Amino acid sequence: MIKTGTRLGGRYRVDCYLASGGMQNVYKTFDELTESYVALKTPQPGQANIRFHESAKLSARINHYNVAKTYDYFENDGACYLIEELVDGTTLEQATLALIPQIDPHLAAYLFLNISKGLVASHMAGVAHRDLKPSNVLVSARMTDVKITDFGIATITEKLFEETIVKGDLTRSTSGTIKGALPYMAPEMMFRQKGDDVGSEADIWSVGAMMFHLMTGEYPFGEGMMVPVNVKNMSRIPWPSFLTSNRQFAPLCESLMSIVEKCLTYDKTKRLSAAHLVQQCEDLCFNYSIRDHGVVESKFYSQFRILTDKRQRVFFHETSVYGRFPAHVGAEVYFSTYPGAPYPRAHPVIVAKVN
């Protein structure tokens, strides 16, 4: 671990430790030259520095709002460091499925579109991510910013996949990195032979698997080492009935499900391109506004009243509830707020996970 206050590269002063992934540690760092905060990333012990360097060059090719920008790379005392745009928020995983059982279709369409735009930029730059998953997408505190990250780290991960395949059976790997990537991994990546090229089509499969997980709360092909077995047998779980059981949400859900199906096509030549994916997402009719949090305070017939974190009262009708769980007094809920009289209205309303 790097100590707080450590100065690196002649300009970067480490402010605090932020997080670690399967391959790297991340620190909030102050850039004294630009007088701004950035993310400093460094490989975890045991990871090859040369691959980290190559990954930095790849990720620096991409310049798009929906991709976390790579600013700098340097080496110091045998260690290497990557400087990246700092997103004031968290991972998509922590912002969604860590709190709620599934996301609503309006948020799904919003995320699908923004992630797809980032993929178009990367593919046009000749860079495939190859490890796209909710923990590799950063969102700001209120999800106004959506940015794909770790394009470069994914290159290291790809090398780890190849080394595992060369040694033997992928399903016997004990690597946490591989296990975490498997639920979103394209068949051509999963069953590749040494030297096989895995291109941008794999990202389309991954974004489809990721959206399936976010929309349903379930992995399309299960978890862990059952994933390769289920993918090989083409055994995917069915779409849950709650997606289309509410008439207010059914049309958008059906459109999203259709797009996801086109991503999860086993023949990679028949998958959508990232550009076509953006096109189809732009054709969706959806509305995204900032989500608030509160607790259901009371119920009167089919009407509910929420007391928000800001101590404001908001009303909603039971038909505005989306997802696996119905609303009830005392439930934590996430929702968007719209004008109404005598109180604002909440729609859609998602009941939070019960710990």
MOMOJO-V424343 format. One record per pair of residues at least 24 apart in sequence whose C-alpha atoms are under 10 Angstrom apart, sorted by the first residue. I is the first residue (numbers start at 1). J is the second residue. Records with the same first field share a line. If there is no record, write none. Layout:
# MOMOJO-V424343
I=J  J
This chain:
# MOMOJO-V424343
1=25  26  27  42  44
2=26  27  42
4=28  29
5=29  30
7=31  32
8=40  74  75  76  81
9=72  73  74  75  76  81
11=35
12=36  37  38  39  40  83
13=37  38  40
14=38  39  40
15=39  40
18=90
19=90
20=44
21=135  136  153  176  177
22=153  157  175  176  177  178  180
23=47  52  153  154  156  157  176  177
24=52  150  153
25=81
26=81  82  83  84
27=83  86
28=86  87  88
29=83  84  86
31=83
36=85  86
37=84  85  86  87  88
38=70  71  83  84  85  86  87  88
39=68  70  71  82  83  84  85  86  87
40=72  73  81  82  83  84  85  86
41=73  80  81  82  83  84  150  153
42=75  79  80  81  82  83
43=79  80  81  82  153  156
45=79
47=156  160
48=79  80  156
49=75  78  79  80  81  156
50=80  156
51=152  153  155  156  157  159
52=80  81  82  152  153  154  155  156
53=80  81  82  152  153  156
54=152  153  155  156
55=82  150  151  152  153  154  155  156
56=81  82  83  84  150  151  152  153  155
57=152
58=122  125  126  127  128  129  151  152  153  155
59=84  122  125  127  128  129  149  150  151  152  153  154  155
60=84  125  151  152
61=121  122  124  125  126  127
62=118  119  121  122  123  124  125  126  127  151
63=118  121  122  125
64=117  118  119  120  121  122  147  148
65=114  117  118  121  145  146  147  148
66=113  114  115  116  117  118  119  120  121  122  137  138  139  145  146  147  148  149
67=114  115  117  118  119  121  122  137  138  145  146  147  148  149  150  151
68=118  137  138  146  147  148  149  150  151
69=147  148  149  150
70=149  150  151  152
82=152
84=149  150
85=147  149
86=138  140
87=138  139  140  141  145  146  147
88=138  139  140  141  142  145
89=138  139  140  141  142  143  145  146
90=135  137  138  139  140  141  143
91=133  134  135  136  137  138  139  140  141  146  147  148  149
92=133  134  135  136  137  138  139  140  143  146  147  148  214
93=133  134  135  136  137  138  139  214
94=134  135  138  139
95=134  135  138  139  140  141  142  143
96=134  214  217  352
97=134  213  214  215  216  217  218  352  353
98=352  353
99=332  333  334  351  352  353  354  355
100=214  217  323  332  333  334  350  351  352  353  354
101=213  214  215  216  217  218  323  324  325  350  351  352  353  354
102=212  213  214  215  216  217  218  322  323  324  350  351  352  353
103=211  213  214  215  216  217  322  323  334  350
104=214  215  216  243  249  252  253  321  322  323  335  348  349  350
105=214  215  243  249  250  251  252  253  254  255  256  257  286  287  288  322  323  348
106=249  252  253  256  284  285  286  287  288  289  348
107=143  214  215  286  287  288  289  290  291  348
108=211  212  214  215  252  253  256  286  288
109=211  215  252  253  255  256  281  282  284  285  286  287  288
110=143  144  146  281  282  284  286  287  288  289
111=137  139  143  145  146  147  211  214  281  288
112=207  208  210  211  256  259  260  277  278  280  281  282
113=146  277  278  279  280  281  282  284
114=145  146  147  148  278  281  282
115=146  147  148  207  274  277  278
116=148  203  204  207  273  274  275  276  277  278  279  281
117=147  148  274  275  277  278  279  281
118=146  147  148  149  274  278
119=148  200  203  204  207  273  274  275  277  278
120=200  273  274  275  276  277  278
121=274  275
122=148  151  200  274
123=199  200  201  203  273  274  275
124=200  274  275
126=199  200
127=151  152  155  199  200
128=152  154  155  198  199  200  201  202  203  204
129=153  154  155  158  199  200  202  203  206
130=154  155  157  158  181  184  185  186  189  198  199  200  201  202  203  204  205  206
131=155  156  157  158  177  178  180  181  182  184  185  186  189  202  203  206  207
132=181  184  185  202  203  204  205  206  207  209  210
133=180  181  182  183  184  185  203  206  207  209  210  211  213
134=184  207  210  211  213  214
135=180  181
141=290
142=289  290  291  292
143=288  289  290  291
144=288  289  290
157=181
158=189  198
161=189  190  192  194
162=189  190  192  193  194  195  196
163=194
164=194
165=190  191  192  193  194
166=192  193  194  195
170=225  228
171=224  225  226  227  228  229
172=225
173=225
174=225
176=224
178=224  225
179=223  224  225  227
180=223  224
181=206  223  224
182=206  221  222  223  224  225  226  227  228
183=209  210  213  218  219  220  221  222  223  224  225  226  227  228  231
184=208  209  210  211  212  213  219  220  221  223  227
185=209  210  227  228  231
186=228  231  264  265  266  268
187=228  231  232  264  265  266  267  268
188=266  267  268
190=227  228  231  232
191=228  231  232
199=268
200=268  273  274
201=263  267  268  269  270  271  272  273  274
202=263  264  268  271
203=263  273  274
204=260  262  263  264  265  268  271  272  273  274  277
205=260  261  262  263  264  265  266  268  271  272
206=263  264
207=260  263  264  274
208=256  257  259  260  261  262  263  264  265
209=260  261  263  264
210=260
211=256  257  259  260  263
212=239  256  257  260  261  264
215=239  240  243  253  256  257  323
216=240  241  242  243  323  324
217=323  324
220=264
231=266
232=266
234=266
236=264
240=323  324
241=323  324
242=322  323  324  325
243=322  323  324
244=322  323
245=322  323
246=319  320  321  322  323
247=319
248=319  320  321  322  348
249=319  320  321  322  323  348
251=284  285
252=284  285  286
255=280  281  283  284  285
256=280  281  284
288=336
289=335  336  337  338  347
290=334  335  336  337
291=333  334  335  336  337  346  347  348  349
292=333  334  335  336  337  346  349
293=332  333  334  335  336  349  350  352
294=330  331  332  333  334  335  351  352
295=328  329  330  331  332  333  334  351  352
296=327  328  329  330  331  332  333  351
297=328  329  330  331  332
298=328  329  330
299=327  328  329
304=328  329  346
305=329  343  345  346
306=330  331  332  333  335  345  346
307=332  333
308=332  333  334  335
312=343  344
313=342  343  344  345
314=338  339  340  341  342  343  344  345  346
315=340  341  342  343  344  345  346  347
316=343  344  345  346  347  348  349
317=345  346  347  348  349
318=347  348  349
319=347  348  349
320=345  346  347  348  349  350
321=346  347  348  349  350  351
322=347  348  349  350  351
323=348  349  350  351  352
324=350  351
325=350  351  352  353
326=350  351
327=351  352
